[in-house]
Amino acid sequence: MNKKKILIVDDEKNIRMTVKNCLNETEYLVDIAVNGEEGYEMIQSTQYDLVLLDIKMPGLSGMEVLKKVRDSNSTVSVVMMTAYGTVENAVEAMKLGAVDFLSKPFTPDEIRTVVKKVTLRKDLEEVNLESYSDLIEFAKKCIIDKEFGKAATFLKKAISIEVEAADPHNLLGVLSEMNMDVRKAQIHYRAALALEPSHKAASNNLSRTTNYSYTKNGIDLGENLEKGKS
C-alpha cells in the first residue's frame, strides 16, 4: 500500500501538531511547513496528494499560496483551514479549486474524514458514480479541474438522488455567482433555504447577494461542505 503524502501549512504549532497526530502513520506520510513561503517551496519540490493550508498567515497568506500553486499548473488537492465562519474572496478560492474547508476548532474525526474523502476523490470514475456522496465528490473534482459546467451537471444529479439535500443548491448558487449570474444564484440559495431553513451558508449567501452594496467577499461555501449534506 502506497502511503499518501500530505503537507500541513500553518503558522500555529499546536494546529500543525494536532493535525499531524490525527493522521495514521501507516496510511500517510506527513510533512509540515511553518508559513506560506516554506509551504509553497515544499509544494514545488515534492509531489503531495493533499495540502492542508491555513488561510490566514503572516507573510504569504493561504490564498496567495493557493494562487501561486495554481499558476504553476499544479492540481494538488487543497483543503483550506480557517478560524472564520466565512472565507473572504471564496469565489476566487473556488475558481482555484478550493472546495473543501475545515473550520477551526475542528475535531480529530473531522480531520480524518475530510482527508480520507479528498485523497479518495481522485480515484472516482465518472462511469461508476451511484451514491449521492460520490456525485458530490465528483462535482468537487470537476471544480478542481475547472470544469464548472460539468460540476453543475453532477450537482443536479445529486439533487435527483437526495431531493431534500440543501448543500447542492448552495454550491450551484456559488457556481452561478462565478458565472456572474447573481439572480440565478439567489434562486439556488432560496431553494436551499426552503429545504433547510437553518442552512447557515445559504442564508449568509442570500443575505449578501441581496444587500444594496453587493460583494462576492464573504461568500459561504458551507463549513460542512466536505461532509456532503449539512
N, C-alpha and C positions, 0 to 999 in steps of 0.2 A: 504493500500500500504506500503510494507516494504521499508524503505529508504536504499539506497546503502551506504556502508561505504567506505570512501575514505581517504587516507593518503597522505599528501603533505610533501615531504622531500626536503628541500632547505636551504642553509646557508644564503640566502639573504632574509631579512624580507619583502622587498617590493614585491618580487616574491611570497612568501608564501601568503601574504595578497591579492595580485591581483588575484591569482588563487582561493583562498577561496571565495572571494567576487563575483567571476563569477559564482559560483555554487549555484543553488537554494536550500535554506534550507528545502524546502518542499519535495525535492527529494533525498537529500544527507545529510549524517552525515559526517562532515569533521573534521579530526584531522590534526595537524601539528607537524613536527619534525624539529629541527634547524640544525641537522647534521646527518651524516650517522650512527653513533653509536646509537643515540637516535631512528632514524628511524628503524634500524634493531631490536632493543629491542621491539619497538611497534608492528612491524610486527609479531614478535614471540609470543606476548601476546594477540593480537587481530586479529580476522578474518576479513580482509578487502576484499572488492570486487575489489579495484583498488588502486595502488600506483603510484603517480606522483613523479618521482625520478630524482633529478638533477644529471647529470653525473660527474660534476666537483665540488668537495667539499674538503676542507681541512680535514685531518684525513682520515676517511673511505670514499673512493670515491663511486660514484653511481655504478660503475662497480663492486667494491668489495662487496657492499651491495647486488647487484643482485646475485652474485655468492654464497654468504653465504645463501641467501634466497632459492636459488635452491638446494644447498647442504643439506638444512634442509627439502627437499622434498615438499616445498610449491609451489603451482601452481598459486598463486595470479597473476592477470594481472598487468603488469608494463609498464608504459609509461615513456620513458627516456626524460628528458628535457635538452637541450644543447644550448649553445650560439655559437656553431660551425657548419659550413656547412656540415662537415663530422664527423663521430664518430670513434675515434680510437678503434681498436680491435672489430669492429662491427660484424665480423664473430662470434666471441665468444659471443657477446651480443645476436645475433640471435639464436645461439645454446641454450642460456639460456632463450629463449622465449621473448626477447625484439624486437618486430616487429613494435612498434608504437613510434614515436618520435615527440616532439614538439620543434621547433627551435625558440629560443629567438631572438628578441622580438616576442611574439605571441599576437593575439587579443583575446578578450573575446569570440567571436564566434568560433575561432579555439579551444579554451579550451573546450567550451561546446560541440562542435562537436565530438572531439576525446573522451571525457569522455562518451558521450552517446553511441557512436559506440562500445567502448570497454566494457562497462557494459552490453550492449545488446548481445554482441558476444557469451557469454556462453549459451544463450538461443537458439542459432541456432541449427537446427537439419538437419542432412545430407539428409534426405528424402524430406525436404521442400525447398531445395535451388533452386531458379529460376532466380534471377537477377544477373547481373554482380557484384554488390556491395556485395550481400550475398555470392557469391562464393569467392570473395577476402577475406571477413571477416572470412569465414570458413577455408580458406587456412591458415590465420594467426593463427586461433585456433589450427589447426593441428601442426603448427610450435611450438607453446607454449607447446603442448603435445609431442613434439619431434617426430612427425610422418611426417618426411620430405618428404618421397616418396608420401604420401597421399596429402601433401600440394602441391607438384608439379602437381599431377593429377588435383586438383581443380583449380590451376592457368591456366592450359591448357584449362580447361572447360570455365574459364572466358574469355580466348582469343577467344574461339569459338563463344562467345556471342558478345564481343566487339573486333572485328578483328583489329581495329585501335588503340587499347589501348597499350601504351608502358610500363606502370608500371608492368604488369605481367611478361613481358620479363626481366625487370631489376631484379625482385625478383627471377625468375628462374635462372638468372645468379648468383645471390648470393648463391642460394641453390647449384648450380654446384660447386662453389668455396668451399662451406662447404664439398663437396664430393671430393675435391682435383682435380677437372676436370676443369682446367683453360681454356683449348681450347674450351670446350663446353660453359663455362661462357662467353667467348668472342663472341661466335656466338649469344647468347641471348642479350648481350649488343649492338651488331651491329644491331640486329633486332629491338630493342627498338629505336635506333637512326634513323633507316630507316623509322620508323613510325612517330617519333617525333624528328627531328634533334636538337631541343633545349633542349632535356631532359637532365638536368644537372647531375642527378645521374648516368645514363647510360654512359654519356660522361666521368665523373670522373672515373667510374669503368673500362671502356675500356682503358683509358689512363694509369691508374695504373697497369692493368694487362699486358699491352704491354711494360711497362718500362723494361729496361735491368735488373734492380735490382727489381724483383717482390716482393711485400709485400702485405699482407692482411690488414695491418694497413691503416686506412683511407677509408675502403670500404664504399660506399654510398648507403644506403637503400632508399634514397629519402626523402626530407624534407616534402613532402606532401603525404607520404605513407598512413597515416591514413585516407586520404580523398578519397581513391580509385584511380582515374586517376589524373595525374598532370594537 
